Amino acid sequence: MFLEENIRSHEENVRQSDSIANLVREKVTKLIEKIKDEEKKLLCNIHEFNNTERRLIKEKSNRLRDLKTIEQFCLTSQEKLNR
């Protein structure tokens, strides 16, 4: 009788440990999904930031080019006026 109870106790322990293992797998899977979602958000933000920076570089380069053109025009005009 004692051995039968002992065996049942061990069987219950196995069932509980299987249940705990499944719970751990489920929790870890959910955490991994959350981490992947956050990774996607962060990568999207970085991509957006990168695009904005590239656009700003292009705009500022165009402004600089325009300023150089204006400067050259002013210098040329000044030279012609001084003749």
N, CA and C atoms as a LAMMPS dump frame, in Angstrom:
ITEM: TIMESTEP
0
ITEM: NUMBER OF ATOMS
249
ITEM: BOX BOUNDS ff ff ff
-5.0000000000000000e+02 5.0000000000000000e+02
-5.0000000000000000e+02 5.0000000000000000e+02
-5.0000000000000000e+02 5.0000000000000000e+02
ITEM: ATOMS id mol type element x y z
1 1 1 N 0.823 -1.182 0
2 1 2 C 0 0 0
3 1 3 C 0.874 1.256 0
4 2 1 N 1.904 1.262 0.834
5 2 2 C 2.788 2.413 0.921
6 2 3 C 3.481 2.677 -0.415
7 3 1 N 3.932 1.613 -1.09
8 3 2 C 4.599 1.766 -2.377
9 3 3 C 3.658 2.325 -3.431
10 4 1 N 2.411 1.897 -3.411
11 4 2 C 1.433 2.414 -4.375
12 4 3 C 1.225 3.913 -4.173
13 5 1 N 1.099 4.329 -2.939
14 5 2 C 0.931 5.757 -2.648
15 5 3 C 2.179 6.54 -3.056
16 6 1 N 3.31 5.923 -2.813
17 6 2 C 4.568 6.564 -3.168
18 6 3 C 4.666 6.743 -4.687
19 7 1 N 4.279 5.709 -5.422
20 7 2 C 4.295 5.781 -6.888
21 7 3 C 3.323 6.863 -7.366
22 8 1 N 2.094 6.901 -6.793
23 8 2 C 1.112 7.929 -7.167
24 8 3 C 1.657 9.334 -6.886
25 9 1 N 2.349 9.461 -5.792
26 9 2 C 2.941 10.752 -5.44
27 9 3 C 3.963 11.18 -6.499
28 10 1 N 4.779 10.234 -6.928
29 10 2 C 5.771 10.536 -7.967
30 10 3 C 5.097 10.826 -9.306
31 11 1 N 4.033 10.116 -9.609
32 11 2 C 3.294 10.383 -10.846
33 11 3 C 2.701 11.796 -10.821
34 12 1 N 2.176 12.174 -9.673
35 12 2 C 1.63 13.533 -9.525
36 12 3 C 2.743 14.573 -9.672
37 13 1 N 3.89 14.271 -9.106
38 13 2 C 5.033 15.179 -9.263
39 13 3 C 5.416 15.352 -10.733
40 14 1 N 5.391 14.259 -11.475
41 14 2 C 5.705 14.311 -12.912
42 14 3 C 4.678 15.17 -13.637
43 15 1 N 3.374 14.965 -13.332
44 15 2 C 2.316 15.765 -13.966
45 15 3 C 2.504 17.248 -13.651
46 16 1 N 2.806 17.547 -12.396
47 16 2 C 2.996 18.943 -12.006
48 16 3 C 4.234 19.555 -12.662
49 17 1 N 5.295 18.774 -12.739
50 17 2 C 6.505 19.317 -13.371
51 17 3 C 6.279 19.529 -14.87
52 18 1 N 5.495 18.647 -15.506
53 18 2 C 5.139 18.845 -16.919
54 18 3 C 4.308 20.113 -17.077
55 19 1 N 3.39 20.316 -16.164
56 19 2 C 2.553 21.508 -16.191
57 19 3 C 3.399 22.773 -16.018
58 20 1 N 4.334 22.71 -15.104
59 20 2 C 5.232 23.858 -14.877
60 20 3 C 6.089 24.109 -16.113
61 21 1 N 6.595 23.061 -16.726
62 21 2 C 7.418 23.207 -17.933
63 21 3 C 6.604 23.865 -19.049
64 22 1 N 5.352 23.448 -19.203
65 22 2 C 4.487 24.053 -20.231
66 22 3 C 4.232 25.526 -19.925
67 23 1 N 4.012 25.84 -18.671
68 23 2 C 3.793 27.227 -18.274
69 23 3 C 5.028 28.076 -18.563
70 24 1 N 6.205 27.536 -18.246
71 24 2 C 7.452 28.254 -18.52
72 24 3 C 7.6 28.493 -20.029
73 25 1 N 7.337 27.468 -20.833
74 25 2 C 7.427 27.618 -22.294
75 25 3 C 6.476 28.698 -22.789
76 26 1 N 5.257 28.691 -22.27
77 26 2 C 4.25 29.673 -22.664
78 26 3 C 4.69 31.091 -22.303
79 27 1 N 5.175 31.275 -21.08
80 27 2 C 5.621 32.596 -20.623
81 27 3 C 6.813 33.082 -21.439
82 28 1 N 7.769 32.201 -21.688
83 28 2 C 8.952 32.573 -22.464
84 28 3 C 8.548 32.932 -23.893
85 29 1 N 7.633 32.181 -24.474
86 29 2 C 7.152 32.477 -25.828
87 29 3 C 6.517 33.862 -25.877
88 30 1 N 5.688 34.186 -24.874
89 30 2 C 5.058 35.512 -24.82
90 30 3 C 6.105 36.607 -24.681
91 31 1 N 7.108 36.376 -23.847
92 31 2 C 8.172 37.368 -23.667
93 31 3 C 8.954 37.576 -24.964
94 32 1 N 9.24 36.493 -25.647
95 32 2 C 9.958 36.589 -26.922
96 32 3 C 9.13 37.378 -27.929
97 33 1 N 7.827 37.143 -27.985
98 33 2 C 6.955 37.887 -28.887
99 33 3 C 6.974 39.377 -28.552
100 34 1 N 6.919 39.705 -27.265
101 34 2 C 6.959 41.118 -26.844
102 34 3 C 8.292 41.755 -27.235
103 35 1 N 9.373 41.027 -27.034
104 35 2 C 10.698 41.549 -27.381
105 35 3 C 10.786 41.777 -28.894
106 36 1 N 10.264 40.841 -29.674
107 36 2 C 10.288 40.999 -31.13
108 36 3 C 9.442 42.195 -31.561
109 37 1 N 8.296 42.397 -30.926
110 37 2 C 7.46 43.563 -31.231
111 37 3 C 8.206 44.857 -30.924
112 38 1 N 8.878 44.894 -29.781
113 38 2 C 9.647 46.089 -29.412
114 38 3 C 10.799 46.307 -30.38
115 39 1 N 11.425 45.219 -30.795
116 39 2 C 12.518 45.328 -31.769
117 39 3 C 12.003 45.945 -33.062
118 40 1 N 10.857 45.487 -33.535
119 40 2 C 10.268 46.04 -34.759
120 40 3 C 9.988 47.526 -34.602
121 41 1 N 9.43 47.927 -33.466
122 41 2 C 9.135 49.348 -33.221
123 41 3 C 10.417 50.166 -33.225
124 42 1 N 11.427 49.668 -32.523
125 42 2 C 12.687 50.405 -32.45
126 42 3 C 13.358 50.512 -33.82
127 43 1 N 13.355 49.43 -34.567
128 43 2 C 13.959 49.463 -35.9
129 43 3 C 13.195 50.409 -36.82
130 44 1 N 11.88 50.444 -36.681
131 44 2 C 11.062 51.37 -37.465
132 44 3 C 11.42 52.808 -37.092
133 45 1 N 11.55 53.09 -35.803
134 45 2 C 11.929 54.429 -35.35
135 45 3 C 13.305 54.822 -35.872
136 46 1 N 14.231 53.892 -35.845
137 46 2 C 15.581 54.161 -36.339
138 46 3 C 15.539 54.441 -37.839
139 47 1 N 14.765 53.67 -38.564
140 47 2 C 14.631 53.869 -40.014
141 47 3 C 14.037 55.251 -40.302
142 48 1 N 13.02 55.612 -39.562
143 48 2 C 12.392 56.918 -39.727
144 48 3 C 13.395 58.037 -39.409
145 49 1 N 14.134 57.88 -38.327
146 49 2 C 15.15 58.86 -37.961
147 49 3 C 16.197 58.985 -39.069
148 50 1 N 16.65 57.846 -39.577
149 50 2 C 17.65 57.823 -40.634
150 50 3 C 17.144 58.564 -41.87
151 51 1 N 15.902 58.306 -42.258
152 51 2 C 15.327 58.98 -43.422
153 51 3 C 15.236 60.486 -43.2
154 52 1 N 14.846 60.879 -42.002
155 52 2 C 14.755 62.306 -41.679
156 52 3 C 16.131 62.952 -41.75
157 53 1 N 17.132 62.298 -41.215
158 53 2 C 18.486 62.838 -41.257
159 53 3 C 18.98 62.976 -42.697
160 54 1 N 18.709 61.971 -43.523
161 54 2 C 19.119 62.042 -44.936
162 54 3 C 18.432 63.208 -45.642
163 55 1 N 17.149 63.393 -45.332
164 55 2 C 16.402 64.496 -45.94
165 55 3 C 16.997 65.833 -45.504
166 56 1 N 17.33 65.954 -44.214
167 56 2 C 17.937 67.186 -43.715
168 56 3 C 19.301 67.443 -44.353
169 57 1 N 20.075 66.405 -44.518
170 57 2 C 21.378 66.548 -45.18
171 57 3 C 21.181 67.085 -46.595
172 58 1 N 20.227 66.511 -47.308
173 58 2 C 19.96 66.949 -48.685
174 58 3 C 19.504 68.406 -48.71
175 59 1 N 18.575 68.756 -47.825
176 59 2 C 18.074 70.14 -47.776
177 59 3 C 19.189 71.123 -47.443
178 60 1 N 20.006 70.795 -46.463
179 60 2 C 21.08 71.701 -46.065
180 60 3 C 22.156 71.8 -47.137
181 61 1 N 22.407 70.705 -47.815
182 61 2 C 23.374 70.735 -48.925
183 61 3 C 22.857 71.634 -50.04
184 62 1 N 21.579 71.54 -50.327
185 62 2 C 20.979 72.406 -51.348
186 62 3 C 21.062 73.876 -50.938
187 63 1 N 20.786 74.156 -49.665
188 63 2 C 20.885 75.54 -49.17
189 63 3 C 22.318 76.047 -49.274
190 64 1 N 23.255 75.208 -48.907
191 64 2 C 24.661 75.599 -48.99
192 64 3 C 25.047 75.885 -50.441
193 65 1 N 24.623 75.029 -51.333
194 65 2 C 24.894 75.236 -52.76
195 65 3 C 24.288 76.566 -53.227
196 66 1 N 23.049 76.833 -52.807
197 66 2 C 22.385 78.088 -53.178
198 66 3 C 23.131 79.292 -52.612
199 67 1 N 23.574 79.176 -51.371
200 67 2 C 24.323 80.278 -50.761
201 67 3 C 25.639 80.536 -51.492
202 68 1 N 26.29 79.47 -51.906
203 68 2 C 27.537 79.633 -52.662
204 68 3 C 27.266 80.301 -54.002
205 69 1 N 26.166 79.934 -54.623
206 69 2 C 25.78 80.564 -55.895
207 69 3 C 25.509 82.057 -55.681
208 70 1 N 24.782 82.372 -54.616
209 70 2 C 24.482 83.774 -54.298
210 70 3 C 25.774 84.531 -53.996
211 71 1 N 26.652 83.907 -53.228
212 71 2 C 27.925 84.54 -52.907
213 71 3 C 28.722 84.824 -54.171
214 72 1 N 28.771 83.851 -55.049
215 72 2 C 29.509 84.023 -56.307
216 72 3 C 28.889 85.146 -57.148
217 73 1 N 27.577 85.186 -57.193
218 73 2 C 26.881 86.241 -57.924
219 73 3 C 27.225 87.615 -57.33
220 74 1 N 27.202 87.702 -56.011
221 74 2 C 27.511 88.966 -55.339
222 74 3 C 28.949 89.399 -55.617
223 75 1 N 29.873 88.448 -55.565
224 75 2 C 31.268 88.779 -55.834
225 75 3 C 31.454 89.261 -57.268
226 76 1 N 30.829 88.564 -58.18
227 76 2 C 30.906 88.937 -59.598
228 76 3 C 30.276 90.311 -59.815
229 77 1 N 29.15 90.547 -59.218
230 77 2 C 28.475 91.83 -59.349
231 77 3 C 29.327 92.948 -58.763
232 78 1 N 29.918 92.696 -57.609
233 78 2 C 30.773 93.693 -56.964
234 78 3 C 31.964 94.044 -57.824
235 79 1 N 32.551 93.018 -58.424
236 79 2 C 33.691 93.247 -59.316
237 79 3 C 33.284 94.116 -60.498
238 80 1 N 32.129 93.832 -61.078
239 80 2 C 31.662 94.596 -62.233
240 80 3 C 31.352 96.042 -61.838
241 81 1 N 30.84 96.234 -60.653
242 81 2 C 30.528 97.585 -60.178
243 81 3 C 31.794 98.392 -59.909
244 82 1 N 32.827 97.712 -59.505
245 82 2 C 34.078 98.384 -59.166
246 82 3 C 34.921 98.711 -60.396
247 83 1 N 34.566 98.3 -61.544
248 83 2 C 35.348 98.547 -62.763
249 83 3 C 35.105 99.915 -63.275
